[in-house]
Amino acid sequence: MGYREDAKIFKALADENRLRILSLLQEGERCACVLLEELNITQSTLSHHMKLLCDSSLVDYRKDGKWMHYSISKEGSERVKNMLSNYIR
């Protein structure tokens, strides 16, 4: 990965709501409706946060009817661990 891709990941992690989302997803897949209730934010704000998390490959998603379901990406989380170990030794 390059610096641009690494910066995307750091940007995705640099927000307390996105960190809270990742924490909630540690317990397993969550529907967007559940995340909305837990975080007490608007749907458009959640969409913004989820776009950043998905674009950084930290979160996977699937559509079920009108709802999106999100989960931690195993591949993305391994990539983040490896990326951090390259910067911090």
Stockholm file with secondary structure:
# STOCKHOLM 1.0

chainA/1-89         MGYREDAKIFKALADENRLRILSLLQEGERCACVLLEELNITQSTLSHHMKLLCDSSLVDYRKDGKWMHYSISKEGSERVKNMLSNYIR
#=GR chainA/1-89 SS CCHHHHHHHHHHHSSHHHHHHHHHHTTSCEEHHHHHHHHTCCHHHHHHHHHHHHHTTSEEEEEETTEEEEEECHHHHHHHHHHHHHHCC
#=GC SS_cons        CCHHHHHHHHHHHSSHHHHHHHHHHTTSCEEHHHHHHHHTCCHHHHHHHHHHHHHTTSEEEEEETTEEEEEECHHHHHHHHHHHHHHCC
//
